[in-house]
């Protein structure tokens, strides 16, 4: 009777060990999936950062263009002032 009880305990312990092993395997698999997902997210952020750098460069170009336009308007304005003075 004691041997039977010990066998039953061993069988239950084997089942517990098997279940724990399966659980550990599943957890490892989930963490691997999470790691891959974080890698994808990191890559996406790197792409977004590059895009923002491009946008920043474009805005600088636009700012320079506006500065050029402002200078042209100043020249035009001065020219109109000269014309106004001639006709005044």
C-alpha positions in Angstrom: 0.0 0.0 0.0 2.8 2.4 0.8 4.5 1.6 -2.5 1.3 2.3 -4.4 0.9 5.6 -2.6 4.6 6.5 -3.4 4.0 5.6 -7.1 0.9 7.8 -7.2 2.9 10.7 -5.6 5.7 10.1 -8.2 3.2 10.1 -11.1 1.6 13.3 -9.8 5.0 14.9 -9.3 5.9 13.9 -12.9 2.8 15.5 -14.2 3.5 18.7 -12.2 7.1 18.7 -13.5 5.8 18.2 -17.1 3.2 21.0 -16.6 5.9 23.4 -15.2 8.2 22.5 -18.1 5.4 23.3 -20.6 4.6 26.5 -18.8 8.3 27.6 -18.9 8.5 26.7 -22.6 5.3 28.8 -23.3 6.7 31.7 -21.2 10.0 31.6 -23.1 8.1 31.5 -26.4 6.1 34.5 -25.4 9.2 36.4 -24.3 10.8 35.6 -27.6 7.7 37.0 -29.4 7.8 40.1 -27.3 11.6 40.6 -28.0 10.9 40.3 -31.8 8.0 42.7 -31.5 10.2 45.2 -29.6 12.9 44.9 -32.3 10.2 45.7 -34.9 9.1 48.7 -32.9 12.7 49.9 -32.5 13.2 49.6 -36.3 9.9 51.5 -36.8 11.1 54.3 -34.5 14.4 54.5 -36.3 12.4 54.9 -39.6 10.3 57.6 -38.0 13.4 59.4 -36.7 14.9 59.4 -40.2 11.7 60.7 -41.6 11.6 63.5 -39.0 15.2 64.4 -39.9 14.1 64.6 -43.6 11.2 66.8 -42.6 13.5 69.0 -40.5 15.8 69.5 -43.5 12.9 70.3 -45.7 11.6 72.9 -43.2 15.1 74.5 -43.1 15.0 74.7 -46.9 11.6 76.3 -46.7 12.8 78.8 -44.1 15.7 79.7 -46.4 13.3 80.1 -49.3 11.1 82.4 -47.3 14.1 84.5 -46.3 14.9 84.9 -49.9 11.4 85.9 -50.7 11.4 88.4 -47.8 14.5 89.9 -49.2 13.0 90.2 -52.6 9.9 91.9 -51.1 12.1 94.3 -49.3 13.8 95.2 -52.6 10.4 95.6 -54.3 9.2 97.7 -51.5 12.2 100.0 -51.7 11.7 100.2 -55.4 8.1 101.3 -55.0 9.2 103.8 -52.4 11.7 105.3 -54.9 9.0 105.4 -57.6 6.5 107.0 -55.1 9.2 109.7 -54.3 9.7 110.5 -58.0 6.0 111.1 -58.5 5.4 112.9 -55.3 
